[in-house]
Amino acid sequence: MRRVRDIILAADPSMRERVQYGITFSSTKSGDFAAFVRYSEPGVNLRLMRGGRLRGRYPHLEGATVKRIRVADERQATARASELRSMVKEWCALGGAARRRAQPG
């Protein structure tokens, strides 16, 4: 989890971290980017709150509207670092649009 956390926080200077309801969230002023969920399962399960708004090609992203990425270990986190950084940068570039309701399309 620490490696994934470090990648996310280093990807953009506006990214912050907070703990709420016992869950670690990564967020910006525009809203929550992702949360670490399912701590009891092996590896890292990162749920992207509004992941459906991301338009980039992210091969390890799963799901429809609320998307997630699973990372088995530190080696896999390092291998997916570029993809994670790209997701964070796209999210931060959305700005206020990240909070607005997604338009069908």
N, C-alpha and C positions, 0 to 999 in steps of 0.2 A: 504494500500500500504506500509506503514511504516514497518509493521511486516514482509511482504514478502521480502522487501528490506533488513532488518536486518538479516534475515535467509540466504539470498544469500551472502551478504558480509561477514558474519561470517563463512561460510562453507569452505572457502579457503583463505589463506592470500594473494594470488595473484589476487583475485577478486577486481576490482575497479568499480567506478561509474562515469558516465559523462552525461551531458545533451547536446544533439545535435538535432537541428531542433525541439526544444520544447519537445523532448522525452527523458526519462531517460533510459540510457543503462547500463547494467552490463557487464563488459568485462575483459579480461586478455590480455597479450601481444599476445596471439594466436588469438585474435579476439573477436568479440561480442558474448556473451553468450545469452543474452536476452534483451528485451526492454518492458517497460510498455506501452501498447497501449490502445486505446479506452477509454480515460479518462471519456468520457461522459456516459459510461455504468456503471451500479452499480458493486461494487466489483472491483477486480483486474483482468486484462487480461494481462498475461505475454507471449509474443511471443518469442520463442526460435529460433534464427536465423538459426542455422544449427542443429536443433533438430533431424533431420533424422539420424544423425551420432551417436546418443546415442543408445547403445545396451541394456542397463538395462531395467528392467520391471518397467514401471512407469504408473500405472493404470489411472492417471488423465491427462495424456498427450493426446492431441487431434491433429489430422491432419496427413498429409503424410510427406512431406519434411520439410516445415516450420511448426513447431508444436507450440501449445500453451497450457497453463494451466490457468484455470479460478479459482479464489478464491473469494468466496462471502463475507467473513468477517474475522475478526481477529481470531475468534474461528476456522474457517476452515483453515486458514493459519497455526495456531498452530498444527492442526491435520495433515496437510500435510508437516510439517517441515522436517521430516525425508526423505520424497520423494524429496523435493526440495534440501536438502543438498546432497543427493546421485547424483542428476542430475549435480549439480555444481562440485562435486568431479570428476565425470566421465568426464565432459567437460574439466576440468583443466588437467586431466591425459592424454587427447588426445594431448595436446601440439600443435606442429606445424601441426599435422595431422588434427586438427580442421579446418585449413584454406584450406587444399588441397581438391580438388574435390572428392566427395564421390564416391567410386567404386561400381558399381552395384553388388548386391549380395544378 
